[in-house]
């Protein structure tokens, strides 16, 4: 964060803080091979009982997306993990 503050005029941070209203799971709601969202804890697939937020087209959205956008979200690469944060 300090590097961004000192060196970059604009940066985006993407977090995965989803929530399943069925079981109380708080983490990352996943996407299966058919581009369907599901809770990894209880298997819930009901969009009405899941809160999912992802950055799409520059904005954080909290709705569910079409198959093409969902595939793009699924194929994203994480460039930083918790291990990198410890160094």
C-alpha positions as a printed NumPy array, in Angstrom:
array([[  0.   ,   0.   ,   0.   ],
       [  2.833,   2.374,   0.815],
       [  4.452,   1.707,  -2.579],
       [  1.156,   2.461,  -4.323],
       [  0.747,   5.655,  -2.32 ],
       [  4.279,   6.823,  -3.055],
       [  4.631,   5.732,  -6.681],
       [  1.374,   5.144,  -8.508],
       [ -1.267,   7.704,  -9.376],
       [ -4.054,   5.124,  -9.707],
       [ -4.487,   1.56 ,  -8.5  ],
       [ -7.36 ,  -0.829,  -7.965],
       [ -7.622,  -3.388,  -5.19 ],
       [ -9.789,  -6.415,  -5.739],
       [-11.043,  -8.386,  -2.79 ],
       [-13.163, -11.496,  -2.593],
       [-15.41 , -11.077,   0.387],
       [-18.532, -12.976,  -0.59 ],
       [-21.259, -14.265,   1.688],
       [-23.657, -17.219,   1.549],
       [-26.9  , -16.446,   3.346],
       [-27.772, -20.155,   3.512],
       [-24.845, -21.325,   5.676],
       [-23.069, -18.121,   6.743],
       [-19.92 , -18.823,   4.683],
       [-17.788, -15.682,   4.423],
       [-15.055, -16.027,   1.823],
       [-14.906, -16.637,  -1.926],
       [-17.999, -17.935,  -3.711],
       [-16.647, -20.101,  -6.545],
       [-17.493, -20.689, -10.211],
       [-17.824, -24.239, -11.571],
       [-16.923, -25.563, -15.043],
       [-20.411, -24.595, -16.335],
       [-19.861, -20.963, -15.257],
       [-22.33 , -21.287, -12.378],
       [-21.64 , -19.664,  -8.99 ],
       [-21.759, -21.872,  -5.875],
       [-20.894, -21.781,  -2.192],
       [-17.888, -24.041,  -1.51 ],
       [-19.176, -24.71 ,   2.003],
       [-22.779, -25.834,   1.457],
       [-23.128, -26.009,  -2.345],
       [-25.793, -23.273,  -2.486],
       [-26.392, -22.042,  -6.076],
       [-29.316, -19.721,  -5.425],
       [-28.272, -16.213,  -6.52 ],
       [-30.939, -14.723,  -4.267],
       [-29.149, -16.065,  -1.187],
       [-25.542, -15.267,  -2.145],
       [-23.764, -11.922,  -2.012],
       [-20.948, -11.797,  -4.578],
       [-18.922,  -8.703,  -5.477],
       [-16.346,  -8.529,  -8.266],
       [-14.702,  -5.723, -10.203],
       [-15.961,  -5.697, -13.771],
       [-15.387,  -2.969, -16.336],
       [-13.628,  -0.856, -13.712],
       [-16.415,  -0.944, -11.138],
       [-17.245,  -3.284,  -8.284],
       [-20.537,  -4.943,  -9.07 ],
       [-22.654,  -7.086,  -6.829],
       [-24.961,  -8.668,  -9.361],
       [-24.448, -11.875, -11.294],
       [-22.948, -11.611, -14.741],
       [-23.498, -13.204, -18.141],
       [-21.536, -16.355, -19.081],
       [-18.794, -14.445, -20.936],
       [-18.095, -12.048, -18.075],
       [-18.317, -14.91 , -15.562],
       [-15.716, -16.867, -17.557],
       [-13.425, -13.825, -17.596],
       [-13.802, -13.511, -13.811],
       [-13.084, -17.236, -13.35 ],
       [ -9.91 , -17.055, -15.458],
       [ -8.37 , -14.131, -13.569],
       [ -4.932, -14.686, -12.081],
       [ -4.083, -13.701,  -8.514],
       [ -0.743, -11.882,  -8.564],
       [ -0.292, -11.65 ,  -4.814],
       [ -0.979, -14.189,  -2.098],
       [ -0.667, -14.202,   1.668],
       [  2.86 , -15.617,   1.457],
       [  3.965, -12.547,  -0.534],
       [  2.481, -10.313,   2.155],
       [  4.736, -11.879,   4.822],
       [  7.988, -10.911,   3.042]])
